[in-house]
Amino acid sequence: MKRLFFAFLICCITTALAAQTAAINKPLKDFPNVYDLSTPLNAGVTISYFFVNGTMSQFHDASSYMNSLAHQKGTLSDRIVDEAYKERLLNDTIKEVVVYKDFVACMITKHNSDYSIRVLVFEDGKWLNLCEDGRNSMEEVRNRTCYQNKNG
């Protein structure tokens, strides 16, 4: 609960800041399965592939210090992923990436009929997972405090 409150607080602070939005509109499977935390998009793709491949043990190293207690090494174990689930994840569409002042970003992904907002923060020279939040529509995503598209 404290982690979500802190993420909400960061998002509230960033709403006053100018946001840069990059439209992506590509399925996850169009991106390489590489471990790369150098940009918000690459970090979001990397984290998405943890779920596709079942490599949940890597989550700790790609998570912000603000939520690392929830993802301590050894607490998340790898798992076998059902092929149908894997295919569904690979077909999820990365809609856009929104970056706020180069230190907080959101990657918006469309899953079947709902949306995911993955919040990333820039720490120690890499983009790391802070949290993920779900919404039922793109309108709800746009109305979420964490997402503010100042470009239109």
DSSP file with accessible surface (Angstrom, degrees, kcal/mol):
  #  RESIDUE AA STRUCTURE BP1 BP2  ACC     N-H-->O    O-->H-N    N-H-->O    O-->H-N    TCO  KAPPA ALPHA  PHI   PSI    X-CA   Y-CA   Z-CA
    1    1 A M     >        0   0  188      0, 0.0     4,-2.3     0, 0.0     5,-0.2   0.000 360.0 360.0 360.0 -42.9    0.0    0.0    0.0
    2    2 A K  H  >  +     0   0  184      2,-0.2     4,-2.6     1,-0.2     5,-0.2   0.888 360.0  54.1 -61.8 -38.0    2.8    2.4    0.8
    3    3 A R  H  > S+     0   0   81      2,-0.2     4,-2.5     1,-0.2    -1,-0.2   0.930 109.8  46.2 -62.6 -44.6    4.4    1.7   -2.5
    4    4 A L  H  > S+     0   0   88      1,-0.2     4,-2.6     2,-0.2    -1,-0.2   0.898 111.9  51.3 -67.3 -37.9    1.3    2.5   -4.4
    5    5 A F  H  X S+     0   0  133     -4,-2.3     4,-2.5     2,-0.2    -1,-0.2   0.931 111.3  47.7 -62.7 -44.1    0.8    5.7   -2.4
    6    6 A F  H  X S+     0   0   85     -4,-2.6     4,-2.5     2,-0.2    -2,-0.2   0.913 111.8  49.8 -64.1 -41.2    4.4    6.7   -3.1
    7    7 A A  H  X S+     0   0    4     -4,-2.5     4,-2.5     2,-0.2    -1,-0.2   0.923 111.1  49.8 -62.2 -41.4    3.9    6.0   -6.8
    8    8 A F  H  X S+     0   0   78     -4,-2.6     4,-2.4     2,-0.2    -2,-0.2   0.918 109.5  51.8 -62.6 -42.3    0.7    8.0   -6.8
    9    9 A L  H  X S+     0   0   72     -4,-2.5     4,-2.2     2,-0.2    -2,-0.2   0.931 109.7  48.6 -60.8 -45.3    2.6   10.9   -5.1
   10   10 A I  H  X S+     0   0   22     -4,-2.5     4,-2.2     1,-0.2    -1,-0.2   0.929 111.6  50.2 -60.5 -42.7    5.3   10.8   -7.8
   11   11 A C  H  X S+     0   0    4     -4,-2.5     4,-1.0     1,-0.2    -1,-0.2   0.885 108.3  52.4 -65.0 -38.0    2.7   10.9  -10.5
   12   12 A C  H >< S+     0   0   43     -4,-2.4     3,-0.6     1,-0.2     4,-0.4   0.912 109.1  50.2 -63.6 -41.2    0.9   13.8   -8.8
   13   13 A I  H >< S+     0   0  104     -4,-2.2     3,-1.0     1,-0.2    -2,-0.2   0.907 109.5  51.4 -62.7 -40.5    4.1   15.8   -8.8
   14   14 A T  H >< S+     0   0    1     -4,-2.2     3,-1.6     1,-0.2    -1,-0.2   0.679  88.4  80.4 -75.3 -14.3    4.8   15.0  -12.4
   15   15 A T  T << S+     0   0   36     -4,-1.0    -1,-0.2    -3,-0.6    -2,-0.2   0.793  91.7  52.7 -64.4 -25.4    1.3   16.2  -13.6
   16   16 A A  T <  S+     0   0   81     -3,-1.0    -1,-0.3    -4,-0.4     2,-0.2   0.579  97.9  86.1 -82.7  -8.4    2.5   19.8  -13.4
   17   17 A L  S <  S-     0   0   43     -3,-1.6     2,-0.2    -4,-0.2   133,-0.1  -0.610  91.6 -97.3 -94.4 152.1    5.6   19.0  -15.6
   18   18 A A        -     0   0   62     -2,-0.2    83,-1.0   131,-0.1     2,-0.4  -0.447  40.9-148.5 -67.3 133.0    5.6   18.9  -19.4
   19   19 A A  E     -A  100   0A   2     -2,-0.2     2,-0.5    81,-0.2    81,-0.2  -0.825   6.2-149.9-105.9 144.5    5.2   15.5  -20.8
   20   20 A Q  E     -A   99   0A 131     79,-2.6    79,-2.8    -2,-0.4     2,-0.5  -0.970  16.5-161.5-111.5 124.3    6.7   14.1  -24.0
   21   21 A T  E     -A   98   0A  36     -2,-0.5     2,-0.5    77,-0.2    77,-0.2  -0.902   8.2-168.5-111.1 132.2    4.5   11.4  -25.6
   22   22 A A  E     -A   97   0A  50     75,-2.8    75,-2.2    -2,-0.5     2,-0.3  -0.976  17.8-140.3-118.3 117.4    5.8    8.9  -28.2
   23   23 A A  E     +A   96   0A  73     -2,-0.5    73,-0.3    73,-0.2    72,-0.1  -0.622  29.1 166.0 -74.2 133.0    3.2    6.9  -30.1
   24   24 A I  E     +     0   0A  35     71,-2.8    71,-0.2    -2,-0.3    72,-0.2   0.761   6.4 176.4-112.2 -60.5    4.4    3.3  -30.5
   25   25 A N  E     +     0   0A  88     70,-0.8    70,-0.2    69,-0.7    71,-0.1   0.877  38.0 123.5  51.3  48.9    1.3    1.2  -31.6
   26   26 A K  E     -A   94   0A 105     68,-1.6    68,-2.9    66,-0.0    -1,-0.2  -0.987  64.1-109.0-134.1 146.7    3.3   -2.0  -32.1
   27   27 A P  E >   -A   93   0A  31      0, 0.0     3,-1.9     0, 0.0    66,-0.2  -0.383  31.7-113.9 -70.7 154.2    2.8   -5.5  -30.5
   28   28 A L  G >  S+     0   0    4     64,-2.3     3,-2.5    61,-0.4    63,-0.2   0.873 113.2  67.3 -54.1 -38.8    5.4   -6.7  -28.0
   29   29 A K  G 3  S+     0   0  100     61,-2.4    -1,-0.3     1,-0.3    62,-0.1   0.686  88.3  67.3 -62.7 -14.2    6.5   -9.4  -30.4
   30   30 A D  G <  S+     0   0  102     -3,-1.9    -1,-0.3    60,-0.2    -2,-0.2   0.553  92.1  75.6 -79.2  -6.8    7.9   -6.7  -32.8
   31   31 A F  S <  S-     0   0   28     -3,-2.5     2,-0.0    -4,-0.2    11,-0.0  -0.817  91.4-105.0-107.1 146.4   10.5   -5.9  -30.2
   32   32 A P        -     0   0   88      0, 0.0     2,-1.5     0, 0.0    -2,-0.1  -0.348  26.0-121.1 -69.2 148.7   13.6   -7.9  -29.4
   33   33 A N        +     0   0   87     -4,-0.1     2,-0.3     2,-0.1    13,-0.0  -0.671  63.7 134.3 -89.1  79.2   13.7  -10.0  -26.3
   34   34 A V        -     0   0   77     -2,-1.5     2,-0.9     8,-0.1    15,-0.1  -0.943  63.6-113.0-128.8 152.3   16.8   -8.4  -24.8
   35   35 A Y        +     0   0  105     -2,-0.3     2,-0.3    14,-0.0     8,-0.1  -0.757  56.2 148.8 -85.2 105.3   17.6   -7.1  -21.3
   36   36 A D        +     0   0   50     -2,-0.9    10,-0.4     6,-0.4     3,-0.2  -0.924  24.3 169.8-147.3 114.7   17.9   -3.4  -21.8
   37   37 A L        +     0   0   14     -2,-0.3    90,-3.1     1,-0.1     6,-0.1   0.063  50.7 108.2-110.6  24.9   17.0   -0.7  -19.2
   38   38 A S  S    S+     0   0   66     88,-0.2    -1,-0.1     2,-0.0     3,-0.1   0.717  83.3  22.4 -80.2 -22.5   18.5    2.2  -21.2
   39   39 A T  S  > S-     0   0   53     -3,-0.2     4,-2.7    88,-0.1     5,-0.2  -0.941  82.7-109.9-136.8 161.3   15.2    3.9  -22.2
   40   40 A P  H  > S+     0   0   15      0, 0.0     4,-2.6     0, 0.0     5,-0.2   0.918 119.6  48.4 -59.0 -41.6   11.6    3.8  -20.8
   41   41 A L  H  > S+     0   0   35      2,-0.2     4,-2.6     1,-0.2     5,-0.2   0.951 113.0  46.5 -63.8 -48.1   10.5    1.8  -23.9
   42   42 A N  H  > S+     0   0   49      1,-0.2     4,-2.7     2,-0.2    -6,-0.4   0.904 114.0  48.6 -61.8 -40.4   13.3   -0.7  -23.7
   43   43 A A  H  X S+     0   0    0     -4,-2.7     4,-2.7     2,-0.2     5,-0.2   0.930 111.5  49.2 -66.8 -43.3   12.8   -1.2  -19.9
   44   44 A G  H  X S+     0   0    0     -4,-2.6     4,-2.3    -5,-0.2    -2,-0.2   0.911 113.0  47.4 -61.6 -40.7    9.1   -1.6  -20.4
   45   45 A V  H  X S+     0   0    6     -4,-2.6     4,-2.3     2,-0.2    -2,-0.2   0.931 111.0  51.8 -65.6 -44.6    9.7   -4.2  -23.1
   46   46 A T  H  X S+     0   0    4     -4,-2.7     4,-1.0   -10,-0.4    -2,-0.2   0.938 111.5  46.3 -56.9 -47.9   12.3   -6.0  -21.0
   47   47 A I  H >X S+     0   0    0     -4,-2.7     4,-1.0     1,-0.2     3,-0.6   0.902 109.6  54.6 -65.3 -39.4    9.9   -6.2  -18.0
   48   48 A S  H >X S+     0   0   21     -4,-2.3     4,-1.7     1,-0.2     3,-0.5   0.897 104.1  55.3 -61.0 -38.6    7.0   -7.4  -20.3
   49   49 A Y  H 3X S+     0   0   16     -4,-2.3     4,-2.8     1,-0.2     6,-0.4   0.761  94.9  67.4 -68.8 -22.1    9.3  -10.2  -21.6
   50   50 A F  H <X>S+     0   0    4     -4,-1.0     5,-1.1    -3,-0.6     4,-1.1   0.928 105.7  43.0 -58.4 -42.2    9.8  -11.4  -17.9
   51   51 A F  H <<5S+     0   0   45     -4,-1.0    -2,-0.2    -3,-0.5    -1,-0.2   0.895 113.9  50.7 -70.7 -39.7    6.1  -12.3  -18.0
   52   52 A V  H  <5S+     0   0    2     -4,-1.7    -2,-0.2     1,-0.2    -1,-0.2   0.923 120.8  34.0 -62.4 -44.9    6.3  -13.9  -21.4
   53   53 A N  H  <5S-     0   0   59     -4,-2.8    -1,-0.2    -5,-0.1    -2,-0.2   0.546 104.8-123.7 -90.0 -11.1    9.3  -16.0  -20.5
   54   54 A G  T  <5 +     0   0    1     -4,-1.1    25,-2.2    -5,-0.2     2,-1.5   0.669  63.4 142.0  75.5  17.7    8.4  -16.7  -16.9
   55   55 A T    > < +     0   0   34     -5,-1.1     3,-1.7    -6,-0.4     4,-0.2  -0.367   8.5 149.6 -90.6  59.2   11.7  -15.2  -15.7
   56   56 A M  G >   +     0   0   17     -2,-1.5     3,-1.8     1,-0.3     4,-0.3   0.727  57.9  75.5 -66.3 -21.4   10.2  -13.5  -12.7
   57   57 A S  G 3  S+     0   0   51     -3,-0.3     3,-0.5     1,-0.3     4,-0.3   0.728  89.0  60.6 -64.3 -17.5   13.5  -13.9  -10.8
   58   58 A Q  G <> S+     0   0   74     -3,-1.7     4,-0.8     1,-0.2     3,-0.4   0.579  79.2  89.2 -83.8  -9.4   14.9  -11.0  -12.9
   59   59 A F  T X4 S+     0   0    9     -3,-1.8     3,-0.8     1,-0.2    -1,-0.2   0.860  78.9  60.4 -57.9 -38.7   12.3   -8.6  -11.6
   60   60 A H  G >4 S+     0   0   52     -3,-0.5     3,-1.5    -4,-0.3    -1,-0.2   0.931 103.8  48.7 -56.3 -47.6   14.4   -7.5   -8.6
   61   61 A D  G 34 S+     0   0   72     -3,-0.4    -1,-0.2    -4,-0.3    -2,-0.2   0.676 114.0  47.0 -70.7 -16.0   17.2   -6.2  -10.8
   62   62 A A  G << S+     0   0    0     -4,-0.8    67,-3.1    -3,-0.8     2,-0.3   0.210  96.5  97.1-107.6  14.4   14.8   -4.2  -13.0
   63   63 A S  B <  S-b  129   0A   6     -3,-1.5    67,-0.2    65,-0.3     5,-0.1  -0.813  77.3-107.2-109.3 147.6   12.8   -2.7  -10.1
   64   64 A S    >>  -     0   0    0     65,-3.2     3,-1.5    -2,-0.3     4,-0.6  -0.224  27.3-117.6 -62.4 152.9   13.2    0.7   -8.4
   65   65 A Y  G >4 S+     0   0  135      1,-0.3     3,-0.5     2,-0.2     4,-0.4   0.803 113.2  69.5 -61.0 -26.7   14.7    0.9   -5.0
   66   66 A M  G 34 S+     0   0   66      1,-0.2    -1,-0.3     2,-0.1   -60,-0.1   0.723 114.9  22.9 -67.2 -21.2   11.3    2.3   -3.9
   67   67 A N  G X> S+     0   0    4     -3,-1.5     3,-1.2    62,-0.2     4,-0.6   0.268  88.4 110.0-126.3  14.6    9.7   -1.1   -4.4
   68   68 A S  G X< S+     0   0   26     -4,-0.6     3,-0.8    -3,-0.5    -2,-0.1   0.784  70.5  66.2 -65.5 -24.0   12.7   -3.5   -4.1
   69   69 A L  G >4 S+     0   0  137     -4,-0.4     3,-0.8     1,-0.3    -1,-0.3   0.874 100.5  50.8 -64.5 -31.6   11.5   -4.8   -0.8
   70   70 A A  G <4 S+     0   0   56     -3,-1.2    -1,-0.3     1,-0.2    -2,-0.2   0.663 118.1  39.2 -77.3 -15.0    8.5   -6.3   -2.6
   71   71 A H  G << S+     0   0   27     -3,-0.8    -1,-0.2    -4,-0.6    -2,-0.2  -0.250  79.6 165.3-128.7  44.6   10.9   -7.9   -5.1
   72   72 A Q    X>  -     0   0   95     -3,-0.8     3,-2.4     1,-0.1     4,-0.5  -0.321  51.2 -87.0 -63.2 145.6   13.8   -9.1   -3.1
   73   73 A K  T 34 S+     0   0  135      1,-0.3    -1,-0.1     2,-0.1   -15,-0.1  -0.253 115.0  19.7 -52.5 136.3   16.2  -11.5   -4.8
   74   74 A G  T 34 S+     0   0   79      2,-0.3    -1,-0.3   -17,-0.2    -2,-0.1   0.251 100.3  92.6  88.2 -12.3   15.0  -15.0   -4.3
   75   75 A T  T <4 S+     0   0   80     -3,-2.4     2,-0.6     1,-0.1    -2,-0.1   0.770  81.1  55.4 -86.2 -25.6   11.4  -14.2   -3.5
   76   76 A L  S  < S-     0   0   56     -4,-0.5    -2,-0.3   -19,-0.1     2,-0.3  -0.935  76.3-161.2-107.9 122.5   10.1  -14.4   -7.0
   77   77 A S        -     0   0   97     -2,-0.6   -21,-0.3   -21,-0.1    -2,-0.0  -0.699  23.5-102.9-103.5 154.4   10.8  -17.7   -8.7
   78   78 A D        -     0   0   87     -2,-0.3     2,-0.3   -23,-0.1   -23,-0.2  -0.278  40.8-163.7 -66.4 157.7   10.7  -18.5  -12.4
   79   79 A R        -     0   0  113    -25,-2.2     2,-0.4   -26,-0.1   -23,-0.1  -0.965  25.2-103.9-143.1 160.1    7.7  -20.3  -13.8
   80   80 A I        -     0   0  170     -2,-0.3     2,-0.5   -25,-0.0   -26,-0.1  -0.731  37.8-143.7 -85.2 131.0    6.6  -22.2  -16.8
   81   81 A V        -     0   0   15     -2,-0.4     2,-0.1   -28,-0.2   -29,-0.0  -0.860  14.0-119.8-104.0 128.7    4.3  -20.1  -19.1
   82   82 A D     >  -     0   0  107     -2,-0.5     4,-2.7     1,-0.1     5,-0.2  -0.361  22.5-126.9 -60.7 137.2    1.4  -21.6  -20.9
   83   83 A E  H  > S+     0   0  126      1,-0.2     4,-2.5     2,-0.2     5,-0.2   0.862 108.3  52.3 -60.1 -37.8    1.8  -21.1  -24.7
   84   84 A A  H  > S+     0   0   71      2,-0.2     4,-2.1     1,-0.2    -1,-0.2   0.922 112.0  45.9 -65.5 -42.2   -1.6  -19.5  -25.1
   85   85 A Y  H  > S+     0   0   86      2,-0.2     4,-2.5     1,-0.2    -2,-0.2   0.922 112.0  51.8 -64.8 -43.6   -0.9  -17.0  -22.4
   86   86 A K  H  X S+     0   0   51     -4,-2.7     4,-2.5     1,-0.2    -2,-0.2   0.930 109.8  49.1 -58.5 -45.5    2.5  -16.3  -23.9
   87   87 A E  H  X S+     0   0   90     -4,-2.5     4,-1.4     2,-0.2    -1,-0.2   0.899 109.4  52.2 -63.4 -39.6    1.0  -15.7  -27.3
   88   88 A R  H  X S+     0   0   79     -4,-2.1     4,-0.5     1,-0.2     3,-0.3   0.937 110.9  47.4 -62.3 -44.1   -1.6  -13.3  -25.8
   89   89 A L  H >< S+     0   0   13     -4,-2.5     3,-1.2     1,-0.2   -61,-0.4   0.909 109.0  53.7 -63.7 -41.4    1.2  -11.3  -24.1
   90   90 A L  H 3< S+     0   0   29     -4,-2.5   -61,-2.4     1,-0.3   -60,-0.2   0.785 108.4  51.2 -64.9 -25.5    3.2  -11.2  -27.3
   91   91 A N  H 3< S+     0   0   66     -4,-1.4    -1,-0.3    -3,-0.3    -2,-0.2   0.495  81.0 117.4 -91.3  -4.0    0.2   -9.7  -29.1
   92   92 A D    <<  -     0   0    9     -3,-1.2   -64,-2.3    -4,-0.5     2,-0.6  -0.389  66.4-126.5 -60.1 141.1   -0.4   -7.0  -26.5
   93   93 A T  E     -AC  27 110A  42     17,-1.8    17,-3.4   -66,-0.2     2,-0.8  -0.821   4.9-142.6 -99.3 123.8    0.0   -3.6  -28.2
   94   94 A I  E     -AC  26 109A   1    -68,-2.9   -68,-1.6    -2,-0.6   -69,-0.7  -0.758  23.4-176.4 -79.4 110.6    2.4   -1.0  -26.7
   95   95 A K  E     -     0   0A  54     13,-2.3   -71,-2.8    -2,-0.8   -70,-0.8   0.936  50.8 -31.2 -79.2 -52.6    0.4    2.1  -27.4
   96   96 A E  E     -AC  23 108A  18     12,-1.2    12,-3.0   -73,-0.3     2,-0.4  -0.990  43.4-130.2-163.1 164.8    2.7    4.9  -26.2
   97   97 A V  E     -AC  22 107A   9    -75,-2.2   -75,-2.8    -2,-0.3     2,-0.5  -0.994  19.1-163.1-124.4 130.6    5.4    6.0  -23.8
   98   98 A V  E     -AC  21 106A   0      8,-2.8     8,-2.6    -2,-0.4     2,-0.5  -0.968   5.1-164.8-116.3 126.8    5.0    9.2  -21.9
   99   99 A V  E     -AC  20 105A  23    -79,-2.8   -79,-2.6    -2,-0.5     2,-0.6  -0.954   4.8-157.8-117.1 131.3    8.1   10.7  -20.3
  100  100 A Y  E >> S-AC  19 104A   0      4,-3.6     3,-2.0    -2,-0.5     4,-1.5  -0.935  72.2 -35.9-109.5 110.9    8.0   13.4  -17.6
  101  101 A K  T 34 S-     0   0  116    -83,-1.0    -1,-0.1    -2,-0.6   -82,-0.1   0.771 104.2 -73.9  49.7  32.4   11.1   15.5  -17.2
  102  102 A D  T 34 S+     0   0  112      2,-0.2    -1,-0.3     1,-0.1     3,-0.1   0.640 126.7  72.6  62.8  17.4   13.4   12.6  -17.9
  103  103 A F  T <4 S+     0   0   90     -3,-2.0    19,-2.1     1,-0.4     2,-0.4   0.537  92.6  41.3-135.8 -11.4   13.0   10.9  -14.6
  104  104 A V  E  <  +CD 100 121A   1     -4,-1.5    -4,-3.6    17,-0.2    -1,-0.4  -0.999  63.9 171.7-135.5 138.2    9.5    9.4  -14.6
  105  105 A A  E     -CD  99 120A   0     15,-2.7    15,-3.1    -2,-0.4     2,-0.4  -0.965  19.8-150.3-142.2 158.5    7.8    7.6  -17.5
  106  106 A C  E     -CD  98 119A   0     -8,-2.6    -8,-2.8    -2,-0.3     2,-0.5  -0.999   5.3-156.8-129.0 133.5    4.7    5.5  -18.2
  107  107 A M  E     -CD  97 118A   1     11,-2.3    11,-2.5    -2,-0.4     2,-0.5  -0.964  13.9-152.6-108.0 121.6    4.4    2.8  -20.8
  108  108 A I  E     -CD  96 117A   0    -12,-3.0   -13,-2.3    -2,-0.5   -12,-1.2  -0.842  16.2-178.0 -98.4 123.8    0.8    2.3  -21.9
  109  109 A T  E     -CD  94 116A   8      7,-2.3     7,-2.9    -2,-0.5     2,-0.6  -0.971  20.5-139.6-125.2 137.6    0.0   -1.2  -23.2
  110  110 A K  E     -CD  93 115A  62    -17,-3.4   -17,-1.8    -2,-0.4     2,-0.5  -0.863  16.1-171.2 -98.2 121.8   -3.3   -2.6  -24.5
  111  111 A H  E >   - D   0 114A  30      3,-3.0     3,-3.7    -2,-0.6   -19,-0.1  -0.968  59.5 -65.1-108.9 119.8   -4.3   -6.1  -23.4
  112  112 A N  T 3  S-     0   0  108     -2,-0.5   -19,-0.0     1,-0.3    -2,-0.0  -0.091 122.7 -12.5  38.3 -98.5   -7.3   -7.5  -25.2
  113  113 A S  T 3  S+     0   0   97     -3,-0.0    -1,-0.3     2,-0.0     2,-0.2   0.367 128.9  61.8-113.2   5.5   -9.9   -5.0  -23.9
  114  114 A D  E <   -D  111   0A  62     -3,-3.7    -3,-3.0    23,-0.1     2,-0.3  -0.741  69.1-127.7-126.5 177.2   -8.1   -3.3  -21.1
  115  115 A Y  E     -DE 110 135A  30     20,-3.4    20,-2.6    -5,-0.2     2,-0.4  -0.916   7.4-150.5-128.4 151.7   -5.0   -1.2  -20.6
  116  116 A S  E     -DE 109 134A   4     -7,-2.9    -7,-2.3    -2,-0.3     2,-0.6  -0.961   1.7-158.7-121.8 137.4   -1.9   -1.3  -18.4
  117  117 A I  E     -DE 108 133A   1     16,-3.4    16,-2.2    -2,-0.4     2,-0.6  -0.958  10.9-166.5-113.0 108.5    0.1    1.7  -17.2
  118  118 A R  E     -DE 107 132A  10    -11,-2.5   -11,-2.3    -2,-0.6     2,-0.5  -0.879  10.3-150.0 -96.8 119.3    3.6    0.7  -16.2
  119  119 A V  E     -DE 106 131A   4     12,-2.8    11,-3.1    -2,-0.6    12,-1.3  -0.787  16.3-174.4 -92.9 129.3    5.4    3.4  -14.2
  120  120 A L  E     -DE 105 129A   0    -15,-3.1   -15,-2.7    -2,-0.5     2,-0.3  -0.927   7.2-160.5-123.1 145.6    9.2    3.6  -14.6
  121  121 A V  E     -DE 104 128A   6      7,-2.5     7,-3.0    -2,-0.3     2,-0.7  -0.947  22.4-119.9-126.4 150.2   11.7    5.8  -12.8
  122  122 A F  E     + E   0 127A  91    -19,-2.1     2,-0.4    -2,-0.3     5,-0.2  -0.799  43.7 160.2 -93.5 113.3   15.2    6.7  -13.8
  123  123 A E  E >   - E   0 126A  30      3,-2.8     3,-1.7    -2,-0.7    -2,-0.0  -1.000  62.2  -7.8-135.6 134.8   17.7    5.6  -11.1
  124  124 A D  T 3  S-     0   0  118     -2,-0.4    -1,-0.1     1,-0.3     3,-0.1   0.849 129.2 -51.3  50.9  39.8   21.4    5.0  -11.3
  125  125 A G  T 3  S+     0   0   56      1,-0.2     2,-0.3    -3,-0.0    -1,-0.3   0.619 121.3  87.1  78.8  13.2   21.5    5.5  -15.0
  126  126 A K  E <  S- E   0 123A  78     -3,-1.7    -3,-2.8    -5,-0.0     2,-0.5  -0.980  77.2-113.4-143.4 156.6   18.7    3.0  -15.9
  127  127 A W  E     - E   0 122A  16    -90,-3.1     2,-0.3    -2,-0.3    -5,-0.2  -0.795  40.7-172.1 -89.9 123.9   14.9    2.9  -16.2
  128  128 A L  E     - E   0 121A   3     -7,-3.0    -7,-2.5    -2,-0.5   -65,-0.3  -0.894  27.4-101.4-124.1 149.9   13.4    0.7  -13.5
  129  129 A N  E     +bE  63 120A   5    -67,-3.1   -65,-3.2    -2,-0.3    -9,-0.2  -0.441  36.0 168.9 -67.1 130.4    9.9   -0.6  -12.7
  130  130 A L  E     -     0   0A   1    -11,-3.1     2,-0.3     1,-0.4   -10,-0.2   0.760  60.4 -44.0-105.2 -50.0    8.0    1.3  -10.0
  131  131 A C  E     - E   0 119A   9    -12,-1.3   -12,-2.8  -124,-0.1    -1,-0.4  -0.973  44.3-126.0-168.2 174.8    4.5   -0.1  -10.4
  132  132 A E  E     - E   0 118A  83     -2,-0.3     2,-0.3   -14,-0.2   -14,-0.2  -0.994  19.2-172.8-137.4 142.4    1.8   -1.1  -12.8
  133  133 A D  E     - E   0 117A  46    -16,-2.2   -16,-3.4    -2,-0.4     2,-0.3  -0.983  13.7-139.0-135.3 144.6   -1.8    0.0  -12.8
  134  134 A G  E     - E   0 116A  40     -2,-0.3     2,-0.3   -18,-0.2   -18,-0.2  -0.772  17.0-179.5-108.4 151.7   -4.7   -1.2  -14.9
  135  135 A R  E     - E   0 115A  61    -20,-2.6   -20,-3.4    -2,-0.3     3,-0.1  -0.968  29.5-133.3-142.5 158.7   -7.6    0.7  -16.6
  136  136 A N  S    S+     0   0  115     -2,-0.3     2,-0.3   -22,-0.2     3,-0.1   0.665  85.2  15.8 -88.2 -19.6  -10.6   -0.3  -18.8
  137  137 A S  S  > S-     0   0   37      1,-0.1     4,-1.9   -22,-0.1     5,-0.1  -0.978  73.4-111.5-149.7 163.3  -10.2    2.2  -21.6
  138  138 A M  H  > S+     0   0   29     -2,-0.3     4,-2.8     1,-0.2     5,-0.2   0.852 118.4  59.6 -66.6 -30.2   -7.7    4.7  -23.1
  139  139 A E  H  > S+     0   0  141      1,-0.2     4,-1.7     2,-0.2    -1,-0.2   0.927 105.2  48.0 -62.6 -42.4  -10.0    7.5  -21.8
  140  140 A E  H  > S+     0   0   74      2,-0.2     4,-0.9     1,-0.2    -1,-0.2   0.882 110.2  52.9 -64.8 -36.8   -9.5    6.1  -18.2
  141  141 A V  H >< S+     0   0    0     -4,-1.9     3,-0.8     1,-0.2     6,-0.3   0.943 109.6  48.2 -61.1 -47.7   -5.7    6.0  -18.9
  142  142 A R  H 3< S+     0   0  105     -4,-2.8     7,-0.2     1,-0.2    -1,-0.2   0.809 112.0  49.5 -65.1 -28.8   -5.7    9.6  -20.0
  143  143 A N  H 3< S+     0   0  119     -4,-1.7    -1,-0.2    -5,-0.2    -2,-0.2   0.599  86.8 107.3 -84.5 -11.9   -7.7   10.6  -16.9
  144  144 A R  S X< S-     0   0   64     -4,-0.9     3,-1.8    -3,-0.8    -9,-0.0  -0.435  77.1-128.6 -67.3 137.6   -5.4    8.8  -14.6
  145  145 A T  T 3  S+     0   0   47      1,-0.3    -1,-0.1    -2,-0.2    -4,-0.0   0.859 107.1  61.9 -56.6 -34.3   -3.2   11.2  -12.6
  146  146 A C  T 3  S+     0   0    4      1,-0.1     2,-0.5  -132,-0.0    -1,-0.3   0.728 102.2  57.5 -66.5 -20.7   -0.1    9.3  -13.6
  147  147 A Y    <   +     0   0    4     -3,-1.8     2,-0.4    -6,-0.3    -1,-0.1  -0.938  56.7 161.1-118.0 120.2   -0.8   10.1  -17.3
  148  148 A Q        -     0   0   66     -2,-0.5     2,-1.0  -134,-0.1  -129,-0.1  -0.871  21.2-159.7-139.5 108.0   -1.0   13.6  -18.6
  149  149 A N    >   +     0   0   42     -2,-0.4     3,-0.7    -7,-0.2  -129,-0.1  -0.744  13.8 175.0 -89.2 101.6   -0.6   14.2  -22.3
  150  150 A K  T 3   +     0   0   97     -2,-1.0    -1,-0.2     1,-0.2  -130,-0.1   0.479  69.7  73.4 -82.7  -4.7    0.3   17.8  -22.6
  151  151 A N  T 3         0   0  102      1,-0.1    -1,-0.2    -3,-0.1    -2,-0.1   0.374 360.0 360.0 -92.8   3.8    0.8   17.4  -26.4
  152  152 A G    <         0   0   99     -3,-0.7    -3,-0.1     0, 0.0    -1,-0.1  -0.443 360.0 360.0 154.3 360.0   -2.8   17.0  -27.3
